[in-house]
Amino acid sequence: MKVLLLTTSSVLYGRQQTAYHGIGWVAGLHRALEQYTALELAVAFPADQPMPKLHEGRTTYYPLPRSPRRGLRKWWYYWHGYRKAVEERSIVGQVEEVVADFHPDVVHIFGTEADFGYVIDSLQVPCVVHLQGLLGEIYPRFFPPTISAWDFRRTSPWRECVLNNGQAFNHQLMRYTAQREAHFLQQARFVIGRTAWDREVVLAQNPKLRYFKVDEVLRAPFYEAPTWQPRTTKQLVLLSTLSDVAYKGLDVLLQTAQELLRRGADFRWHVVGVTADSLTARCYGRSGLKSSLPMVHYEGVKCAEEVIDMLLQSTLYVHPSWIDNSPNSLCEAQYLGVPVVATAVGGVPTLMADDAESLVENLTPSALATAIEQRWHRLQQAGETPTPNLARERHDPCRIARLQEEVYRTILEQNV
């Protein structure tokens, strides 16, 4: 069987790691399919620089040329051109050329965020959409309750104001990409998800969809990492991995840190993925929220090995997001056995099914601080060492690869 993967990541092209660390689960699934199945694979991805077609092992790579926006063209895109760009369908012709060359049996589209979904109603080959985030659900929750687009605009440096490329722009763009996502889901016949929430959301939009549940493969280094062991020090060490967007919860993290400080807790909180000068931290600091606290350490983007080391040195992993489907960072912490406190939003309760008492239903600084204290207290009182058995089964690459192959076969059988 031949499967074409459409993704915004170059995945394992040249077997090199890309600078961005947030797309590792796509590469993980690709690697698992190569290792545990006999599928013949192709990967098509956008490329801003010349890259040749490449064949490695059972995988053929098809870079899809795209012209990077520079100068006035870039400025025009951020102010006006993004609306038209969302409707641009040039990707269809590029993918059709790949299909004519590779002759896949199934096309696997990763995510609804990019323009790959336009090929669904253009190809004769069956397509399956692999859900990542759900833009239609994120858009109305993009900004926290106490922060607005105007707060980001008025706290932006002059360069961002001229270019219009900050958080306010990301919110504007998501309005249109969410509408495009709704179109893709109406056109789709098959989707892959992994939480009760994403299943409910997409079937409400298109009840005719065939939904398949397939869990995610994690980044490779996590499968070789040791299991977390309880810390012997008295200081509470917290870790959160966020991205620099408003809905990931940096605001409530900072407010919770202040609440813990008022309660007299001895702690430090490491924040991976953002810096002290990030868009969100800068906005919150200039909007009256203390973004520079001595116990909060901004760590920036870290590779998998660095994240593993920080997780193993932590007391708890805390996920404070306002909306999420199945955050990889939470899954990675669970796989190592790190105790978790998380907000009960989106698909997170599915991931926390075996630890529901550590979910925070009402996301306030007080509620999150209390949940952290209670989780820490349970660890101290019971000498608890969490067992990651459920996470190990959920993210087993062999099981996932075999299940994914079975999904492809089912799609072929039902594509009549």
Backbone torsions as a table, in degrees:
resi	resn	phi	psi	omega
1	MET	NA	141.9	-178.8
2	LYS	-115.0	130.3	-176.7
3	VAL	-127.3	130.6	175.7
4	LEU	-101.5	122.6	177.5
5	LEU	-97.9	126.4	175.7
6	LEU	-108.7	117.3	-174.2
7	THR	-147.3	154.1	177.1
8	THR	-78.8	-5.7	-178.5
9	SER	-104.5	145.8	174.7
10	SER	-73.8	-4.7	174.4
11	VAL	54.2	-116.0	-174.9
12	LEU	-104.4	22.8	179.4
13	TYR	-55.1	120.6	-177.5
14	GLY	67.9	7.8	-178.7
15	ARG	55.0	33.6	179.6
16	GLN	-109.1	147.9	176.7
17	GLN	-83.3	138.9	174.6
18	THR	-85.9	165.7	-176.6
19	ALA	-70.2	-28.9	-177.5
20	TYR	-85.1	132.3	-172.0
21	HIS	-101.0	8.0	-173.4
22	GLY	-97.0	2.1	-176.1
23	ILE	-114.8	16.8	-172.7
24	GLY	-63.1	-23.8	-178.1
25	TRP	-69.9	-29.0	176.2
26	VAL	-67.6	-45.2	175.9
27	ALA	-62.3	-36.8	179.1
28	GLY	-63.0	-43.4	178.2
29	LEU	-66.5	-41.8	177.9
30	HIS	-58.1	-46.4	-179.3
31	ARG	-63.3	-40.2	-179.6
32	ALA	-66.3	-39.4	178.5
33	LEU	-64.9	-36.9	176.7
34	GLU	-66.7	-38.9	-172.5
35	GLN	-81.1	-38.0	-169.5
36	TYR	-111.8	0.5	177.1
37	THR	-131.8	171.1	177.0
38	ALA	-104.0	17.4	-178.5
39	LEU	-63.1	144.8	169.6
40	GLU	-96.8	124.4	-169.8
41	LEU	-114.6	152.9	167.4
42	ALA	-134.9	147.2	178.3
43	VAL	-126.7	122.3	174.5
44	ALA	-112.2	133.1	-175.5
45	PHE	-149.6	150.3	178.7
46	PRO	-70.6	140.9	-179.5
47	ALA	-132.9	124.8	-179.9
48	ASP	-84.2	-7.6	178.6
49	GLN	-133.7	157.6	-177.8
50	PRO	-59.8	125.8	177.4
51	MET	-140.1	130.8	-177.3
52	PRO	-78.3	154.5	168.5
53	LYS	-57.7	138.7	-172.7
54	LEU	-136.3	140.0	176.3
55	HIS	-119.9	120.4	179.2
56	GLU	-133.5	122.0	-179.2
57	GLY	59.6	-124.6	178.5
58	ARG	-100.4	17.5	-177.3
59	THR	-120.8	134.4	172.9
60	THR	-111.9	131.2	-177.9
61	TYR	-105.3	134.8	179.6
62	TYR	-123.4	93.4	173.5
63	PRO	-66.9	133.4	-179.3
64	LEU	-105.7	109.3	-173.7
65	PRO	-61.9	134.6	173.1
66	ARG	-137.0	139.1	-178.6
67	SER	-83.5	121.5	178.0
68	PRO	-66.3	144.2	179.6
69	ARG	-82.3	128.7	179.3
70	ARG	-137.0	157.1	173.7
71	GLY	57.9	-134.1	-177.7
72	LEU	-63.7	-32.7	178.4
73	ARG	-61.7	-39.4	178.3
74	LYS	-68.1	-44.5	179.5
75	TRP	-61.0	-44.2	-179.1
76	TRP	-63.2	-38.4	179.7
77	TYR	-60.3	-47.8	-176.0
78	TYR	-67.0	-29.3	-177.8
79	TRP	-92.5	-40.0	-174.1
80	HIS	-136.6	-37.8	-168.3
81	GLY	-68.4	-19.9	-176.5
82	TYR	-62.8	-30.0	179.9
83	ARG	-64.2	-45.2	179.1
84	LYS	-71.4	-35.2	-178.9
85	ALA	-62.4	-35.0	179.7
86	VAL	-62.9	-29.0	-178.9
87	GLU	-92.2	-2.6	-177.5
88	GLU	-67.3	129.2	-175.2
89	ARG	-115.1	20.5	-178.6
90	SER	-62.6	-22.4	179.3
91	ILE	-61.0	-29.0	-177.0
92	VAL	-61.1	-47.3	179.8
93	GLY	-63.0	-38.7	178.7
94	GLN	-64.0	-43.6	-179.5
95	VAL	-69.4	-36.1	177.5
96	GLU	-60.3	-37.2	176.8
97	GLU	-64.8	-40.3	178.1
98	VAL	-64.5	-43.6	179.8
99	VAL	-61.7	-41.0	179.7
100	ALA	-65.6	-29.4	-179.1
101	ASP	-85.0	-39.3	-172.9
102	PHE	-94.9	-29.2	-179.7
103	HIS	58.1	59.9	-179.9
104	PRO	-73.3	155.5	172.1
105	ASP	-85.9	-31.1	-179.4
106	VAL	-140.1	143.1	172.5
107	VAL	-109.7	125.4	-176.4
108	HIS	-109.3	111.5	-176.8
109	ILE	-99.7	121.1	-179.6
110	PHE	-90.7	110.0	173.8
111	GLY	88.5	157.8	175.7
112	THR	-106.9	2.5	-173.7
113	GLU	-77.5	-35.0	-176.9
114	ALA	-93.6	-174.5	-173.5
115	ASP	-90.0	4.2	-178.3
116	PHE	-59.8	-27.2	-177.8
117	GLY	-60.4	-19.1	178.9
118	TYR	-63.8	-18.4	-178.2
119	VAL	-78.6	-14.0	-173.7
120	ILE	-56.4	-46.1	-177.1
121	ASP	-94.8	12.2	-179.7
122	SER	-111.9	-23.1	-176.0
123	LEU	-97.1	149.3	173.5
124	GLN	-83.6	-13.0	-179.6
125	VAL	-82.7	137.7	177.8
126	PRO	-63.6	138.8	-178.9
127	CYS	-117.3	142.0	173.2
128	VAL	-124.4	133.8	-178.4
129	VAL	-99.4	125.3	178.5
130	HIS	-95.2	111.3	-175.9
131	LEU	-68.6	137.5	172.7
132	GLN	-116.4	-100.6	168.9
133	GLY	-86.4	171.5	176.1
134	LEU	-123.6	102.0	-170.6
135	LEU	-62.1	-36.1	179.8
136	GLY	-62.8	-26.3	177.3
137	GLU	-89.5	-31.2	-179.4
138	ILE	-73.9	-40.1	-172.6
139	TYR	-52.2	-50.3	-179.6
140	PRO	-70.5	-10.3	-180.0
141	ARG	-114.4	16.8	-173.5
142	PHE	-59.1	-43.0	179.6
143	PHE	-103.5	140.5	175.1
144	PRO	-60.6	162.7	-175.7
145	PRO	-57.2	-30.6	-174.8
146	THR	-100.6	4.1	-177.7
147	ILE	-126.8	141.3	-178.5
148	SER	-125.6	172.9	175.8
149	ALA	-60.7	-36.3	179.8
150	TRP	-63.5	-36.1	178.2
151	ASP	-61.3	-39.7	178.5
152	PHE	-70.8	-37.2	179.9
153	ARG	-66.2	-46.4	-174.4
154	ARG	-73.5	-15.7	179.0
155	THR	-103.2	4.8	-177.8
156	SER	-81.3	148.2	173.0
157	PRO	-68.3	163.4	-172.9
158	TRP	-59.4	-34.8	-178.0
159	ARG	-62.8	-41.1	178.2
160	GLU	-68.3	-35.0	178.6
161	CYS	-65.2	-38.7	179.4
162	VAL	-70.2	-45.6	-177.3
163	LEU	-79.1	-25.8	-176.2
164	ASN	61.6	42.7	-174.7
165	ASN	-117.1	28.9	-179.6
166	GLY	-97.9	-156.0	-177.3
167	GLN	-64.1	-35.1	179.1
168	ALA	-62.7	-39.5	176.4
169	PHE	-64.7	-43.6	179.4
170	ASN	-57.4	-36.7	177.9
171	HIS	-68.0	-44.4	177.6
172	GLN	-60.8	-45.5	-179.4
173	LEU	-61.7	-40.2	-178.0
174	MET	-64.8	-28.3	176.3
175	ARG	-56.6	-43.2	-177.0
176	TYR	-81.9	-37.8	178.4
177	THR	-69.7	-27.9	175.5
178	ALA	-68.4	-38.3	175.8
179	GLN	-64.6	-39.9	177.8
180	ARG	-65.5	-40.0	176.8
181	GLU	-58.2	-43.2	179.4
182	ALA	-60.1	-38.5	176.8
183	HIS	-64.1	-44.6	-179.9
184	PHE	-59.5	-44.0	-177.3
185	LEU	-68.1	-29.6	175.8
186	GLN	-70.7	-32.5	-179.3
187	GLN	-80.8	-26.5	-172.5
188	ALA	-71.6	151.7	172.7
189	ARG	-109.5	-28.2	-175.1
190	PHE	-132.3	135.8	175.3
191	VAL	-135.3	153.3	174.7
192	ILE	-117.2	128.1	176.0
193	GLY	-136.5	-167.6	-177.9
194	ARG	-154.7	4.1	178.7
195	THR	-133.0	157.7	176.8
196	ALA	-61.4	-31.8	-178.0
197	TRP	-69.6	-49.4	-177.3
198	ASP	-66.3	-31.6	176.7
199	ARG	-64.1	-46.2	-179.2
200	GLU	-62.8	-42.6	-176.7
201	VAL	-64.7	-49.5	-174.2
202	VAL	-73.2	-34.4	179.1
203	LEU	-71.8	-26.3	174.5
204	ALA	-68.5	-33.2	179.4
205	GLN	-79.0	-36.1	-178.2
206	ASN	-145.4	90.5	-176.6
207	PRO	-63.3	-14.5	-178.4
208	LYS	-84.1	-6.5	-179.8
209	LEU	-62.3	144.3	167.2
210	ARG	-97.2	117.5	-175.0
211	TYR	-101.2	130.0	175.7
212	PHE	-116.7	136.1	177.1
213	LYS	-97.5	118.5	176.9
214	VAL	-138.0	123.4	-178.8
215	ASP	-77.0	172.6	-174.4
216	GLU	-95.6	145.1	169.1
217	VAL	-86.6	135.6	-178.9
218	LEU	-85.9	174.9	175.7
219	ARG	-65.2	142.4	-170.4
220	ALA	-52.4	-43.8	-176.2
221	PRO	-60.0	-23.1	-178.9
222	PHE	-69.0	-25.6	179.9
223	TYR	-76.1	-14.3	178.7
224	GLU	-104.6	-4.4	-173.4
225	ALA	-79.3	151.7	175.9
226	PRO	-71.5	164.5	177.6
227	THR	-81.6	143.3	179.0
228	TRP	-60.3	142.4	174.4
229	GLN	-122.8	146.2	-178.8
230	PRO	-57.1	142.6	177.6
231	ARG	-78.5	146.8	179.6
232	THR	-98.3	-11.2	180.0
233	THR	-78.2	157.7	-177.4
234	LYS	-83.3	-19.5	-178.7
235	GLN	-76.4	136.5	177.1
236	LEU	-79.6	122.3	179.8
237	VAL	-113.2	114.8	-177.8
238	LEU	-105.8	149.1	176.5
239	LEU	-136.6	135.8	173.2
240	SER	-136.0	141.5	173.9
241	THR	-114.3	117.9	-177.7
242	LEU	-123.5	169.9	166.6
243	SER	-118.9	164.8	-170.6
244	ASP	-83.5	59.9	173.6
245	VAL	-131.1	152.7	-169.1
246	ALA	-63.3	-35.1	-172.6
247	TYR	-79.8	-1.0	-179.3
248	LYS	-81.1	-6.2	167.4
249	GLY	95.0	19.1	177.1
250	LEU	-61.2	-34.3	-179.9
251	ASP	-60.7	-48.5	-178.3
252	VAL	-72.6	-28.5	174.5
253	LEU	-61.2	-47.2	-179.1
254	LEU	-65.3	-40.4	178.8
255	GLN	-67.4	-35.9	178.0
256	THR	-68.5	-37.4	176.4
257	ALA	-60.8	-41.1	177.4
258	GLN	-66.6	-37.7	178.3
259	GLU	-65.5	-42.2	176.5
260	LEU	-63.1	-38.0	178.4
261	LEU	-63.8	-41.7	178.2
262	ARG	-63.8	-29.9	180.0
263	ARG	-84.1	-0.4	176.0
264	GLY	84.2	16.8	-178.8
265	ALA	-71.6	141.7	173.6
266	ASP	-97.6	106.7	-173.2
267	PHE	-153.3	163.7	164.4
268	ARG	-137.4	149.5	-172.6
269	TRP	-128.0	114.1	178.8
270	HIS	-93.1	129.9	-178.1
271	VAL	-117.7	108.1	-179.4
272	VAL	-91.4	142.5	174.4
273	GLY	104.9	-19.6	178.1
274	VAL	-132.2	158.9	177.3
275	THR	-114.1	170.2	178.9
276	ALA	-65.1	-19.3	-179.5
277	ASP	-104.6	15.8	-179.9
278	SER	-68.8	164.4	-178.8
279	LEU	-56.5	-46.2	-176.4
280	THR	-70.5	-46.2	-179.3
281	ALA	-61.5	-40.9	-179.7
282	ARG	-65.6	-43.0	179.7
283	CYS	-63.1	-46.8	-177.7
284	TYR	-64.1	-38.4	179.1
285	GLY	-64.0	-37.9	-178.3
286	ARG	-84.6	-8.3	179.2
287	SER	-99.0	8.5	176.4
288	GLY	101.0	-5.4	177.8
289	LEU	-92.9	128.7	-177.7
290	LYS	-67.9	108.6	179.1
291	SER	-97.4	-11.4	178.7
292	SER	-111.8	98.3	179.9
293	LEU	-121.7	139.8	-174.8
294	PRO	-62.6	-25.0	-177.9
295	MET	-93.1	-4.0	178.2
296	VAL	-103.0	119.4	-175.9
297	HIS	-112.3	112.2	176.4
298	TYR	-79.8	122.3	-173.2
299	GLU	-104.2	-12.5	-177.4
300	GLY	71.3	-170.6	-179.7
301	VAL	-73.5	134.0	-179.7
302	LYS	-125.3	150.1	175.0
303	CYS	-76.7	170.9	-175.4
304	ALA	-58.5	-43.8	-178.2
305	GLU	-62.9	-37.7	178.6
306	GLU	-69.3	-39.9	178.0
307	VAL	-63.9	-42.1	178.4
308	ILE	-57.7	-46.9	-179.3
309	ASP	-61.2	-41.6	-180.0
310	MET	-69.1	-38.1	177.7
311	LEU	-63.1	-42.3	-178.1
312	LEU	-67.9	-21.8	178.9
313	GLN	-94.1	2.2	-176.0
314	SER	-95.1	159.0	172.0
315	THR	-87.4	-43.8	-178.3
316	LEU	-141.8	150.1	167.1
317	TYR	-102.5	132.1	-177.0
318	VAL	-120.0	126.5	179.6
319	HIS	-116.1	103.1	-171.3
320	PRO	-100.7	22.1	-171.2
321	SER	-65.2	149.0	175.9
322	TRP	-81.4	-24.9	177.8
323	ILE	-157.8	140.8	-179.6
324	ASP	-166.9	158.9	174.4
325	ASN	-101.6	-77.9	177.1
326	SER	-137.1	79.9	-174.2
327	PRO	-60.4	127.3	-178.7
328	ASN	-60.5	-37.3	-177.2
329	SER	-62.4	-38.8	176.7
330	LEU	-65.7	-43.8	179.2
331	CYS	-61.8	-39.5	179.9
332	GLU	-64.9	-41.7	177.3
333	ALA	-62.8	-44.3	179.3
334	GLN	-62.9	-37.9	-178.3
335	TYR	-62.8	-34.7	178.1
336	LEU	-81.7	-9.7	-179.4
337	GLY	88.9	13.5	179.9
338	VAL	-71.5	131.0	175.9
339	PRO	-60.3	141.7	-171.9
340	VAL	-125.6	142.4	165.1
341	VAL	-122.6	129.7	-174.9
342	ALA	-144.8	156.9	177.2
343	THR	-80.4	142.9	-177.2
344	ALA	-86.1	69.6	-178.0
345	VAL	-123.9	151.2	174.0
346	GLY	52.4	-127.9	-177.7
347	GLY	-90.2	1.5	-176.4
348	VAL	-59.6	-41.3	178.7
349	PRO	-56.6	-30.9	176.2
350	THR	-62.7	-41.6	179.8
351	LEU	-69.8	-26.2	-175.5
352	MET	-103.3	23.1	-174.8
353	ALA	-58.5	-30.6	-178.6
354	ASP	-94.5	6.6	-179.1
355	ASP	-148.4	47.5	-173.2
356	ALA	-62.5	-26.8	-178.5
357	GLU	-69.8	-11.9	177.1
358	SER	-96.4	10.5	174.4
359	LEU	-88.3	142.3	177.7
360	VAL	-105.5	111.1	-175.2
361	GLU	-76.4	-41.3	-177.5
362	ASN	-111.7	103.2	-171.4
363	LEU	-77.3	97.0	171.1
364	THR	-132.6	157.4	177.7
365	PRO	-56.4	-38.0	179.9
366	SER	-66.2	-45.2	-178.7
367	ALA	-66.0	-40.3	-179.5
368	LEU	-69.3	-39.8	177.5
369	ALA	-62.7	-41.1	179.1
370	THR	-65.4	-42.1	179.1
371	ALA	-62.5	-39.2	177.9
372	ILE	-64.2	-46.0	180.0
373	GLU	-63.3	-41.7	-179.0
374	GLN	-67.4	-39.7	179.0
375	ARG	-66.0	-40.2	178.3
376	TRP	-65.7	-39.8	179.3
377	HIS	-62.8	-42.4	178.7
378	ARG	-62.8	-38.7	177.6
379	LEU	-62.6	-42.6	-178.1
380	GLN	-71.0	-41.1	-175.1
381	GLN	-71.4	-42.4	-173.1
382	ALA	-96.8	-6.1	-174.0
383	GLY	58.4	36.7	-170.9
384	GLU	-67.9	137.2	169.4
385	THR	-122.4	100.2	-177.0
386	PRO	-57.2	140.6	176.8
387	THR	-102.3	125.9	-175.4
388	PRO	-87.4	29.5	-173.1
389	ASN	-59.1	-44.4	-178.4
390	LEU	-64.2	-43.8	179.2
391	ALA	-65.9	-37.7	179.9
392	ARG	-63.6	-39.8	178.4
393	GLU	-70.3	-42.9	-176.9
394	ARG	-60.7	-38.4	-173.7
395	HIS	-105.8	19.8	178.7
396	ASP	-66.5	116.6	-174.3
397	PRO	-64.6	-34.2	179.0
398	CYS	-65.4	-48.0	179.4
399	ARG	-60.1	-43.5	-177.9
400	ILE	-65.8	-43.5	-179.6
401	ALA	-61.9	-43.4	179.9
402	ARG	-66.0	-39.7	178.4
403	LEU	-66.4	-40.3	179.3
404	GLN	-62.9	-40.7	177.4
405	GLU	-62.6	-39.4	178.5
406	GLU	-65.7	-35.4	175.8
407	VAL	-61.0	-45.8	178.7
408	TYR	-58.0	-43.2	-178.4
409	ARG	-65.9	-39.3	178.8
410	THR	-64.1	-40.5	178.9
411	ILE	-61.6	-43.3	178.2
412	LEU	-61.6	-39.5	179.9
413	GLU	-67.6	-36.1	-175.5
414	GLN	-90.7	-9.5	-178.0
415	ASN	-81.4	70.2	179.9
416	VAL	-124.9	NA	NA
